[in-house]
């Protein structure tokens, strides 16, 4: 697994566990990564396991990762993902 700042890290495919890679201490892009979690905004040093996935910042998948958010109450009928 290789990452660059701006990539999205998703743990176990869980929409509550999505973060943005904001730091990559190793020049080759290998873990651990400094990640800012979307939910709560805390920053942590993360060594992802085999259940984690990276979505490159420059891919169409990054836009989808941006939309992954936990439900916060009922959504209006016209606002479905």
NUPABA-501842 format. One line per 3 residues: number of its first residue (from 1); their letters; for each residue x, y, z of C-alpha. Coordinates in nm, 3 decimals. Example, Ala and Ser with C-alpha at 12.3 -4.5 7.8 and 13.67 -1.06 7.14 Angstrom:
1	AS	1.230 -0.450 0.780; 1.367 -0.106 0.714
! end
This chain:
1	XXX	0.000 0.000 0.000; 0.141 0.337 -0.108; -0.020 0.673 -0.033
4	XXX	0.024 1.040 -0.105; -0.116 1.340 0.082; -0.475 1.399 -0.024
7	XXX	-0.559 1.030 -0.068; -0.859 0.892 0.121; -0.814 0.603 0.362
10	XXX	-1.123 0.390 0.422; -1.116 0.129 0.699; -1.325 -0.187 0.652
13	XXX	-1.546 -0.008 0.395; -1.709 0.172 0.689; -1.846 0.519 0.609
16	XXX	-1.773 0.625 0.968; -1.404 0.543 0.925; -1.291 0.763 0.635
19	XXX	-0.990 0.988 0.664; -0.766 1.204 0.451; -0.397 1.124 0.437
22	XXX	-0.229 1.450 0.537; 0.123 1.317 0.588; 0.343 1.037 0.457
25	XXX	0.661 1.013 0.664; 0.830 0.763 0.427; 0.947 0.889 0.086
28	XXX	0.832 0.565 -0.081; 0.470 0.619 0.033; 0.461 0.320 0.267
31	XXX	0.275 0.321 0.602; 0.231 0.456 0.859; 0.032 0.760 0.747
34	XXX	-0.079 1.074 0.926; -0.456 1.075 0.880; -0.720 1.333 0.963
37	XXX	-1.047 1.151 1.026; -1.359 1.301 0.871; -1.576 1.217 1.167
40	XXX	-1.447 1.414 1.462; -1.151 1.567 1.281; -0.887 1.408 1.503
43	XXX	-0.543 1.335 1.362; -0.369 1.002 1.412; -0.070 0.803 1.292
46	XXX	-0.222 0.500 1.118; -0.073 0.171 0.996; -0.357 0.031 0.784
49	XXX	-0.416 -0.342 0.764; -0.539 -0.557 0.475; -0.901 -0.446 0.534
52	XXX	-0.822 -0.083 0.457; -0.832 0.074 0.113; -0.680 0.386 -0.037
55	XXX	-0.860 0.605 -0.288; -0.616 0.824 -0.481; -0.694 1.195 -0.461
58	XXX	-0.675 1.235 -0.838; -0.921 0.955 -0.923; -1.297 0.959 -0.975
61	XXX	-1.317 0.746 -0.661; -1.197 1.039 -0.450; -1.517 1.223 -0.533
64	XXX	-1.718 0.921 -0.418; -1.516 0.903 -0.096; -1.596 1.269 -0.034
67	XXX	-1.966 1.184 -0.042; -1.935 0.893 0.205; -2.077 1.037 0.524
70	XXX	-2.267 0.881 0.811; -2.639 0.949 0.816; -2.738 1.232 1.047
73	XXX	-3.112 1.188 1.080; -3.365 1.146 0.802; -3.274 1.277 0.458
76	XXX	-3.514 1.477 0.246; -3.683 1.257 -0.016; -3.503 1.423 -0.308
79	XXX	-3.153 1.392 -0.156; -3.062 1.026 -0.202; -2.713 0.896 -0.274
! end
